[in-house]
Amino acid sequence: MKKAIKSSVFLLLLSTLLSLLPLATQAQCVLCKSQVESSRTEKDGYDVTGLNKGIVYLMTVPYLLMGTVGYFWYRNVQKKKAAQQ
């Protein structure tokens, strides 16, 4: 029982750290970056933080979906283990 709790806490901590990792990166693809650089040269004081935050926001959806699927998969496996015992 303790091993299962330790492994689940470890997996939860690991998934949390991995989901927060992209927030520290500069989340711009090559096309977005080139568009921002061209806009920056045309207009003075063009604010690019909104674009960067939007990209990071769009990246969170796949992580939430993977976490949800993983949770339900884990719960299903635990039910099957409990039914076998």
RONUTI-836161 format. One record per atom (N, C-alpha, C, O): residue number from 1; z, x, y. Coordinates in Angstrom, 1 decimal, m for minus. Layout:
{NUM {Z X Y}}
...
This chain:
{1 {0.0 0.8 m1.2}}
{1 {0.0 0.0 0.0}}
{1 {0.0 0.9 1.3}}
{1 {m0.7 0.6 2.2}}
{2 {0.8 1.9 1.3}}
{2 {0.9 2.8 2.4}}
{2 {m0.4 3.5 2.6}}
{2 {m0.8 3.8 3.8}}
{3 {m1.1 3.9 1.5}}
{3 {m2.4 4.5 1.7}}
{3 {m3.4 3.6 2.3}}
{3 {m4.2 4.1 3.1}}
{4 {m3.4 2.4 2.0}}
{4 {m4.4 1.4 2.5}}
{4 {m4.1 1.2 4.0}}
{4 {m5.0 1.1 4.8}}
{5 {m2.8 1.2 4.4}}
{5 {m2.5 1.0 5.8}}
{5 {m2.9 2.3 6.6}}
{5 {m3.4 2.2 7.7}}
{6 {m2.6 3.4 6.0}}
{6 {m3.0 4.7 6.7}}
{6 {m4.5 4.8 6.9}}
{6 {m5.0 5.2 8.0}}
{7 {m5.2 4.4 5.9}}
{7 {m6.7 4.5 6.0}}
{7 {m7.2 3.5 6.9}}
{7 {m8.2 3.8 7.7}}
{8 {m6.7 2.3 7.0}}
{8 {m7.1 1.3 7.9}}
{8 {m6.8 1.7 9.4}}
{8 {m7.6 1.5 10.3}}
{9 {m5.6 2.3 9.6}}
{9 {m5.3 2.7 10.9}}
{9 {m6.2 3.9 11.3}}
{9 {m6.6 4.0 12.5}}
{10 {m6.5 4.8 10.4}}
{10 {m7.4 5.9 10.7}}
{10 {m8.8 5.4 11.0}}
{10 {m9.4 5.9 12.0}}
{11 {m9.3 4.4 10.3}}
{11 {m10.6 3.9 10.5}}
{11 {m10.7 3.2 11.9}}
{11 {m11.6 3.2 12.6}}
{12 {m9.6 2.4 12.2}}
{12 {m9.5 1.7 13.5}}
{12 {m9.5 2.7 14.6}}
{12 {m10.2 2.5 15.6}}
{13 {m8.7 3.8 14.5}}
{13 {m8.7 4.8 15.6}}
{13 {m10.0 5.5 15.7}}
{13 {m10.5 5.8 16.8}}
{14 {m10.6 5.9 14.6}}
{14 {m11.9 6.5 14.6}}
{14 {m13.0 5.7 15.2}}
{14 {m13.8 6.2 16.0}}
{15 {m13.0 4.4 14.9}}
{15 {m14.0 3.5 15.4}}
{15 {m13.8 3.3 16.9}}
{15 {m14.8 3.2 17.7}}
{16 {m12.6 3.3 17.3}}
{16 {m12.3 3.1 18.8}}
{16 {m12.8 4.3 19.5}}
{16 {m13.4 4.2 20.6}}
{17 {m12.5 5.5 19.0}}
{17 {m12.9 6.7 19.7}}
{17 {m14.4 6.9 19.7}}
{17 {m15.0 7.3 20.7}}
{18 {m15.1 6.5 18.6}}
{18 {m16.5 6.6 18.6}}
{18 {m17.2 5.5 19.5}}
{18 {m18.2 5.8 20.0}}
{19 {m16.5 4.4 19.7}}
{19 {m17.1 3.4 20.6}}
{19 {m16.9 3.8 22.0}}
{19 {m17.7 3.3 22.9}}
{20 {m15.8 4.5 22.3}}
{20 {m15.6 5.0 23.7}}
{20 {m16.4 6.2 24.1}}
{20 {m16.6 6.5 25.3}}
{21 {m16.9 6.9 23.1}}
{21 {m17.6 8.2 23.4}}
{21 {m18.9 7.9 24.2}}
{21 {m19.1 8.7 25.1}}
{22 {m19.7 6.9 24.0}}
{22 {m20.9 6.7 24.8}}
{22 {m20.6 6.5 26.3}}
{22 {m21.4 6.7 27.1}}
{23 {m19.4 6.0 26.6}}
{23 {m19.0 5.7 28.0}}
{23 {m19.0 7.0 28.8}}
{23 {m19.2 7.0 30.0}}
{24 {m18.7 8.1 28.1}}
{24 {m18.6 9.4 28.8}}
{24 {m19.9 10.0 29.0}}
{24 {m20.0 11.0 29.8}}
{25 {m20.9 9.6 28.3}}
{25 {m22.2 10.2 28.4}}
{25 {m23.0 9.6 29.5}}
{25 {m22.7 8.5 30.1}}
{26 {m24.1 10.2 29.9}}
{26 {m25.0 9.7 30.9}}
{26 {m26.0 8.8 30.2}}
{26 {m26.9 9.3 29.6}}
{27 {m25.9 7.5 30.3}}
{27 {m26.6 6.6 29.5}}
{27 {m27.9 6.2 30.2}}
{27 {m28.1 5.1 30.6}}
{28 {m28.9 7.1 30.3}}
{28 {m30.1 6.8 30.9}}
{28 {m31.2 7.3 30.0}}
{28 {m31.2 8.5 29.5}}
{29 {m32.2 6.5 29.7}}
{29 {m33.4 7.0 28.9}}
{29 {m34.3 7.7 29.9}}
{29 {m34.1 7.7 31.1}}
{30 {m35.3 8.3 29.3}}
{30 {m36.2 9.1 30.1}}
{30 {m37.0 8.3 31.1}}
{30 {m37.2 8.7 32.3}}
{31 {m37.4 7.1 30.7}}
{31 {m38.1 6.2 31.7}}
{31 {m37.2 5.7 32.8}}
{31 {m37.6 5.7 34.0}}
{32 {m36.0 5.4 32.5}}
{32 {m35.1 4.9 33.5}}
{32 {m34.8 6.1 34.5}}
{32 {m34.7 5.9 35.7}}
{33 {m34.6 7.2 33.9}}
{33 {m34.2 8.4 34.7}}
{33 {m35.4 8.7 35.7}}
{33 {m35.2 9.0 36.9}}
{34 {m36.6 8.7 35.2}}
{34 {m37.8 9.0 36.1}}
{34 {m37.9 7.9 37.1}}
{34 {m38.3 8.2 38.3}}
{35 {m37.7 6.7 36.8}}
{35 {m37.8 5.6 37.8}}
{35 {m36.7 5.8 38.9}}
{35 {m37.0 5.6 40.1}}
{36 {m35.5 6.1 38.5}}
{36 {m34.4 6.3 39.5}}
{36 {m34.8 7.5 40.4}}
{36 {m34.5 7.5 41.6}}
{37 {m35.3 8.6 39.8}}
{37 {m35.6 9.8 40.6}}
{37 {m36.7 9.5 41.6}}
{37 {m36.7 10.0 42.7}}
{38 {m37.7 8.7 41.2}}
{38 {m38.8 8.4 42.1}}
{38 {m38.3 7.4 43.2}}
{38 {m38.7 7.6 44.3}}
{39 {m37.4 6.5 42.8}}
{39 {m36.8 5.6 43.8}}
{39 {m35.9 6.4 44.8}}
{39 {m35.8 6.0 46.0}}
{40 {m35.2 7.4 44.3}}
{40 {m34.3 8.1 45.1}}
{40 {m35.1 8.9 46.2}}
{40 {m34.6 9.1 47.3}}
{41 {m36.2 9.4 45.8}}
{41 {m37.0 10.2 46.8}}
{41 {m37.6 9.3 47.9}}
{41 {m37.8 9.7 49.0}}
{42 {m37.9 8.0 47.5}}
{42 {m38.5 7.1 48.4}}
{42 {m37.5 6.5 49.4}}
{42 {m37.7 6.3 50.6}}
{43 {m36.3 6.2 48.9}}
{43 {m35.2 5.6 49.7}}
{43 {m34.0 6.5 49.8}}
{43 {m33.6 7.1 48.8}}
{44 {m33.5 6.6 51.0}}
{44 {m32.3 7.4 51.1}}
{44 {m31.1 6.5 50.7}}
{44 {m31.0 5.4 51.1}}
{45 {m30.1 7.1 50.0}}
{45 {m28.9 6.4 49.6}}
{45 {m29.1 5.3 48.6}}
{45 {m28.3 4.4 48.5}}
{46 {m30.1 5.5 47.7}}
{46 {m30.3 4.5 46.6}}
{46 {m29.2 4.6 45.6}}
{46 {m28.9 5.7 45.1}}
{47 {m28.5 3.5 45.3}}
{47 {m27.3 3.6 44.4}}
{47 {m27.8 3.4 43.0}}
{47 {m28.4 2.4 42.7}}
{48 {m27.5 4.4 42.1}}
{48 {m28.0 4.3 40.8}}
{48 {m26.8 4.0 39.8}}
{48 {m27.1 3.9 38.6}}
{49 {m25.6 3.8 40.3}}
{49 {m24.5 3.6 39.4}}
{49 {m24.6 2.2 38.7}}
{49 {m24.2 2.1 37.6}}
{50 {m25.2 1.2 39.4}}
{50 {m25.4 m0.1 38.7}}
{50 {m26.3 0.0 37.5}}
{50 {m26.1 m0.7 36.5}}
{51 {m27.4 0.8 37.6}}
{51 {m28.3 0.9 36.5}}
{51 {m27.6 1.6 35.3}}
{51 {m27.8 1.2 34.2}}
{52 {m26.9 2.6 35.6}}
{52 {m26.1 3.4 34.6}}
{52 {m25.1 2.5 33.9}}
{52 {m25.0 2.5 32.7}}
{53 {m24.4 1.7 34.7}}
{53 {m23.4 0.8 34.1}}
{53 {m24.1 m0.3 33.3}}
{53 {m23.5 m0.8 32.3}}
{54 {m25.2 m0.8 33.7}}
{54 {m26.0 m1.8 33.0}}
{54 {m26.4 m1.3 31.6}}
{54 {m26.4 m2.0 30.6}}
{55 {m26.9 m0.1 31.6}}
{55 {m27.3 0.5 30.3}}
{55 {m26.1 0.7 29.4}}
{55 {m26.2 0.4 28.2}}
{56 {m25.0 1.1 29.9}}
{56 {m23.8 1.2 29.0}}
{56 {m23.3 m0.1 28.5}}
{56 {m22.9 m0.3 27.4}}
{57 {m23.4 m1.1 29.4}}
{57 {m23.1 m2.5 29.0}}
{57 {m24.0 m3.0 27.9}}
{57 {m23.5 m3.6 26.9}}
{58 {m25.3 m2.7 28.0}}
{58 {m26.2 m3.1 26.9}}
{58 {m25.9 m2.4 25.6}}
{58 {m26.2 m2.9 24.5}}
{59 {m25.4 m1.2 25.7}}
{59 {m25.1 m0.4 24.5}}
{59 {m23.8 m1.0 23.7}}
{59 {m23.7 m0.7 22.5}}
{60 {m23.0 m1.7 24.4}}
{60 {m21.8 m2.2 23.7}}
{60 {m22.1 m3.3 22.7}}
{60 {m21.3 m3.5 21.8}}
{61 {m23.1 m4.1 22.9}}
{61 {m23.4 m5.2 22.0}}
{61 {m23.7 m4.7 20.6}}
{61 {m23.1 m5.3 19.7}}
{62 {m24.5 m3.7 20.3}}
{62 {m24.6 m3.2 18.9}}
{62 {m23.3 m2.7 18.3}}
{62 {m23.0 m3.0 17.1}}
{63 {m22.4 m2.1 19.1}}
{63 {m21.1 m1.6 18.6}}
{63 {m20.3 m2.8 18.2}}
{63 {m19.6 m2.8 17.2}}
{64 {m20.3 m3.9 19.1}}
{64 {m19.5 m5.1 18.7}}
{64 {m20.0 m5.8 17.5}}
{64 {m19.2 m6.2 16.7}}
{65 {m21.3 m5.8 17.4}}
{65 {m21.9 m6.4 16.2}}
{65 {m21.5 m5.7 14.9}}
{65 {m21.2 m6.2 13.9}}
{66 {m21.6 m4.3 15.0}}
{66 {m21.3 m3.5 13.8}}
{66 {m19.8 m3.6 13.5}}
{66 {m19.5 m3.7 12.3}}
{67 {m19.0 m3.7 14.5}}
{67 {m17.5 m3.9 14.2}}
{67 {m17.2 m5.2 13.6}}
{67 {m16.4 m5.3 12.7}}
{68 {m17.9 m6.3 14.0}}
{68 {m17.7 m7.6 13.5}}
{68 {m18.1 m7.7 12.0}}
{68 {m17.4 m8.2 11.2}}
{69 {m19.3 m7.1 11.7}}
{69 {m19.8 m7.1 10.4}}
{69 {m18.8 m6.3 9.5}}
{69 {m18.5 m6.7 8.4}}
{70 {m18.4 m5.1 10.0}}
{70 {m17.5 m4.3 9.3}}
{70 {m16.1 m5.0 9.0}}
{70 {m15.6 m4.8 7.9}}
{71 {m15.6 m5.7 9.9}}
{71 {m14.4 m6.4 9.8}}
{71 {m14.5 m7.5 8.7}}
{71 {m13.7 m7.5 7.8}}
{72 {m15.6 m8.3 8.7}}
{72 {m15.7 m9.3 7.7}}
{72 {m16.0 m8.7 6.4}}
{72 {m15.6 m9.3 5.3}}
{73 {m16.7 m7.6 6.3}}
{73 {m16.9 m6.9 5.0}}
{73 {m15.6 m6.4 4.4}}
{73 {m15.4 m6.6 3.2}}
{74 {m14.8 m5.8 5.3}}
{74 {m13.5 m5.3 4.8}}
{74 {m12.6 m6.4 4.3}}
{74 {m12.0 m6.3 3.3}}
{75 {m12.6 m7.5 5.1}}
{75 {m11.8 m8.7 4.7}}
{75 {m12.2 m9.3 3.4}}
{75 {m11.4 m9.7 2.5}}
{76 {m13.6 m9.3 3.2}}
{76 {m14.1 m9.8 1.9}}
{76 {m13.7 m8.9 0.7}}
{76 {m13.4 m9.4 m0.4}}
{77 {m13.8 m7.6 0.9}}
{77 {m13.4 m6.7 m0.1}}
{77 {m11.9 m6.8 m0.5}}
{77 {m11.5 m6.7 m1.6}}
{78 {m11.1 m7.0 0.6}}
{78 {m9.7 m7.1 0.3}}
{78 {m9.4 m8.4 m0.5}}
{78 {m8.5 m8.5 m1.3}}
{79 {m10.1 m9.5 m0.2}}
{79 {m9.9 m10.7 m0.9}}
{79 {m10.3 m10.6 m2.4}}
{79 {m9.6 m11.1 m3.3}}
{80 {m11.4 m9.9 m2.6}}
{80 {m11.8 m9.6 m4.0}}
{80 {m10.8 m8.8 m4.7}}
{80 {m10.5 m9.0 m5.9}}
{81 {m10.2 m7.8 m4.1}}
{81 {m9.2 m6.9 m4.7}}
{81 {m7.9 m7.8 m5.0}}
{81 {m7.4 m7.6 m6.1}}
{82 {m7.6 m8.6 m4.1}}
{82 {m6.4 m9.5 m4.4}}
{82 {m6.7 m10.5 m5.5}}
{82 {m5.7 m10.8 m6.2}}
{83 {m7.9 m11.0 m5.6}}
{83 {m8.2 m11.9 m6.7}}
{83 {m8.2 m11.2 m8.0}}
{83 {m7.9 m11.8 m9.1}}
{84 {m8.6 m9.9 m8.1}}
{84 {m8.6 m9.2 m9.3}}
{84 {m7.2 m8.9 m9.8}}
{84 {m7.0 m8.8 m11.0}}
{85 {m6.2 m8.8 m8.9}}
{85 {m4.9 m8.4 m9.3}}
{85 {m4.1 m9.6 m9.7}}
{85 {m2.9 m9.4 m10.1}}
